[in-house]
Amino acid sequence: MKAVGIKKSLPIDHSDSFTEFNTEDPTPADSDLLVRIKAVSVNPVDFKVRQNAAKDKELEQPKILGWDAAGTVERVGNKVTKFKQGDEVFYAGEIDRPGCNAEFQLVNENIVGHKPKNLSFEEAAALPLTALTAWECIFERLKIEENSGENQDILVIGGAGGVGSIGIQLLKKLTKFNVIATASRNETEEWCRNMGADVIVNHKNLEEEMKSKGYENVDYILNFSDTELHWDAMAELIKPQGDICSIVETKDPVDLNKLKNKSVAFHWELMFTRAKFQTPDMHKQHEILERISKLLEEETIESTLNKTFSGLKPETFKEVHSLQESGKSIGKNVISF
């Protein structure tokens, strides 16, 4: 099969930051599906792995990146029960296995969902990683219940990003929260409003912005942007006994004591945890994607696809990674094969 990967961690503008190569088609076993990839999307995890996976060495075999895909099931392992050959699927995959920037990929059926029938492969590929992340943040880490949140406020930091875009939709469609989202440009403000945000604030002056809009504090905070940068503001803005959930790792320590006097709970979320540790509830990601698929088919929520690119080739991935690294990406960027 044809694939695009990296042999060394290089700046995105380096001529060899990506390489095209051929390798043997993978063979499914046990609970694996062999998926023929039709479209993939690019997330911050893609460029973070590219920047760090081979810093001090050159890999003998290129590493295939990519953790968001939509395609068709080509073959199934002998223990597969949820899917059959020909099924159209979407999923985010596993961080410890070869990614989806290739013609074919193996993925465990327990973290795969049936592609929404009313969406193109490109529209579907924009969603799995971010939808799973947002769902787990809201309904599992923060333990928010559907139809709850009346007269309560939740702050979404990074509203126009991939996770923020679907997170706002889930909150507005499945709960009764007043959703405050951060954005700093006209186009990102508009995007957040289109996703359903009730109030927009500029994250560059977060505390002042919140107070200018009449908010001294909020019941919950979802941080989809920069944990270190917003730590002090989050500690100030969260209500006593409130909850904060973040998806962005810190480079330097943060002062957890800032949350102590308020008895605030802090939650980490990593979508890859279940697959990485083969947790007993790994199958829940299949169930979440099936629910997301139904919500999309019912048009309760919509795809967060913003830009589409074409071609399983290094030049395309260089362009999209460059856009992701710029910090100016809105919604999701998808590559069609």
N, C-alpha and C positions, 0 to 999 in steps of 0.2 A: 504494500500500500504506500501511497504518497503521504508524507507528513512534513510539518514545519516545526523546527525545534531550536534549541540553543546548545552550543558546546562550551560556551564561556559567558560569564556575566559581563556584558559590555554595555556602554551607553547606547541608547536607542538610535543615535545618529551614526553609530559605527557601521561600516559596510557589512560586518559579519555578526551583527547583533542577532540575526535569525539566519537559519540555514534550511534549505529544502533538501530532503533525502527520501530514500525508499527503504522500507523495512518489511518483514514478513507480516502477513495478515494475522492478527491474534485469533486464538481459538477459545470459544467459551466453554467453561466447565462449571459444574455445580449450579450456583444461583446466578451466574453471569449471563448477560445479554451481549451479543455482538451487534453493535449499532452502526449502520451506515450514516455518517454525519451529513446533514443537509445545511445546517447553519450553526454558528457559534456566536457567543457574545464575549466581550472582554471586560474584566473587572479589575479593580485595584490589586487583587491578589495575584493576577497574572504578571503585572510588571514588578511587583515586589519579589516574586519567586524568580523572575528573570534577572533581577538585580542582585540576588543573593545566593542562588543555588550553585553557582560555580565561580565564586569570587577569586579563589586562589589556585584554580586548576582548570585544565581543559578536559572535558568529559570524553571518554572513548566513544560512547554512543550519544547522539543528541537527546536531550531531554524534551519531551513533548509537553507543552503547557496547555492550558485551556480547561475551564471549569464552568461551563454553561453550554448546553448543546440541545439540538432537536434533530431527530432523524427517524429512520425506520429500522425495525428489528430484522437483522439479516439471518441470525441463527440464535438458538437458545441453549443453555446448559441443561444437563439432565435432571436438575432439581428445580428448574423454573416452573412456577405455577401461575404467575400473575400476567404473563405476556406470551404472545405467540409470534411466529415469523410474520412479517408484514405490518405489525402494529406500529403506529406512529407514536413516538415518545418524546418526552423532554425531561431533563435532569441536570444536576450540577456535578455529579461525579465525586471522586475521592482524591484528596490531595496527595496521597502516597502512591497513586497509580498513574500510568501514562495518561495525559490529558486528551482533549477532544480536537486539538489542532491537527487533525489527520482525517483520512478517508474513513477509517473504522476505529471503534473504541470498545473496550470491554467495560461493563458497569454492572454492579450488583442490582438485581431487580428490586430490592427493598428500598432503594433510594431513587426510583424512577417512577414517573407518572405518565399516563396517557396524554398525548398532546391534545389541547383543546381543538375540537373539530372546526371551529369557526376562525381559527388563527392560521396564518401562514407559518412555515418553519422559522422564518426570520422573526416574526412577532413572538413566537413561542420561545425561541432561544434566548430572548431578552430577559426571561423571567425566573428560571428555577433558583439560581443561587440567591438572588436578592429577595424573592418571595419567601423562600425557606428561612432566610436570615430574619426578615421582618416578622414573619409569623412566630418564629421561635422567641424573638425578643418580646413581642407583645403578649402572646398568649401562654408562653411557657416560662420565660425568665421573669417577667413582671407579673405573671399570673392574672392578667386582665381577663375578665369574662366577657363573652359576646353580649351585646345589648346593655353593658354596664357603662359607667362614666358620665351619667347625667350630672350636670353642674360641676364637672371636674375638668381640669386643664392638663394637657400633655404637650410638652415641648419637643419638637423633632429638630435636632441640630443636623444640618446637611439635607435639607428637604428636597433639593433638586437632583441629588445623586441617585444612583440606581436603587439602593435600599430605601432611601427616603421617599422616592417616587411611589413605590408600591406600598410602603409602610403607611403613608398618608391615606392612600386609598382604602387599605384594610381598616384603618381606624375610623374613617368616615362612613364606610359602608357596613361595618360589623359592630361598631360601638357607638356610644352617644357622646364621646369626648369632644370638647372644644380643642381643635388642633392648631397649635402655633408652630409654624415652620420657619426656619432661618434661610435667608437668601440674601445675596449682596449685589445682584445685578438685575436690570430690568427684565432680561429674558428669563432668569431663574425665578424671579418673583412671579412672573406670568405662568411659568411652568408649575410652580407649587400651587397656585390658585386653580389651575386646570386640573391638578390631581385631587383638589378638594380642600386644601388648607383654609381654615377660617381666618387666621391672622398671619401676617408675614412680618418678621423682624430681621434686622441686619445682624449677622453673627459677629461682625467686626467690633461692635460696641454692644455686646449682648445684654449686660445688666442694664445699661442706660436705656437701650431700645425697649426692653421688656417693661421697665418702669414707665417709660413714656407712653406705652400702650395700655397702662393700667394694671400691670401684673407685677406684684411684689414677689410672688412665688407660684409654683405649680405642683401638682400632685405627682406627676411622673416626668422623667426626662429620658428620651432616646437619643443617644449620641452616635450619629453615623458619620462623623467628620474627623475631629482631632481631640482625643481624650486629654492630652496634656494642655493644649491651648485653652480649652474650655473648662478645665478642672475647677478653678476658683469660682468661675461664674456659676457652674452647676451646683457647687456646694452652697453658694449664696442663694440661688433661685429655688432649690428644691424645698418643699415643705417639710416640717418635722414629721418623721416616720414615713417619709416618701421613699420612692425607688428610682434608681438610675440604672440604665442598661447601656453598655457601650460595646462597639464591635471593633474599635481601633486600638491596637497595642500601643504601649508607651515606650519611648526610647530611654527615658529617665524616670526615676521613681516619682510618684505623686503622693501627696500627704493625705492618707486615708483618715487621719485624725480630724480633718476638716468636716467629716460627716458624723463624728461621734456624738456631739452634743444634741444633734437632731435625731439620733438613732436611725439614720438613713441607711438603706440597704443598697449595696452596689453589686451589679450583676455583669459578668462577662458573657458574651455570646460569640461562638464560633460555629458556623454551619457544618464544618467538617468533623466536629467532635464525635458524632454518632458513628460515622463510617471509620474514622481513624482508630477508635477504640473498640469497634465492633460491639457497641452497647446492646443490651437485650431489647431495647426499644428502637433499634435502627429502622425497623419497618415503618415507624411513624412518619418518616420523611416521604415514603410512598403515599401514605394517607394524606399528608398535608398537600402534596402535589396534586393528588386526585381532587381534593377540595378546591384548590386554586384553579384547576382545570374547569371544574363545574362553575365556579364564580365567573370565569372568563366566558364560558359558553352562554351563561345567563346574562352576560354583559353587565354584571354587577360591578366588575372592575375591568380595566383595559390594559393592554400591553404598554410597557414603558419604553418601547423602541423609539429612538429619536433619529439615528443615522444608520444607513446601511452601506456596507462596503462589499466588494466582491473579489473572490479568488483565494484559493489555498496556496499562497505564495508569500515569501518573506516580505516583499514590498508592502503588501496589504497589512500585515501584522505590525510592521514598523510604523506605518501611518496611524493605525488605531492605538498602539501603545503610546505613541508620542502625544496623541490627543488626551489619553487617559492621564498621562503624567503631567500634563499642563495644568490640571486642576480645574479646567474650564468645561469639562464634559458635562452634558445635561442628559438625564435619563440614561438610556443604554445604547451602546454602539455594537452593531451586529455585522458579522461577516458571512456572506452567503457563498457556499461552495458550488 
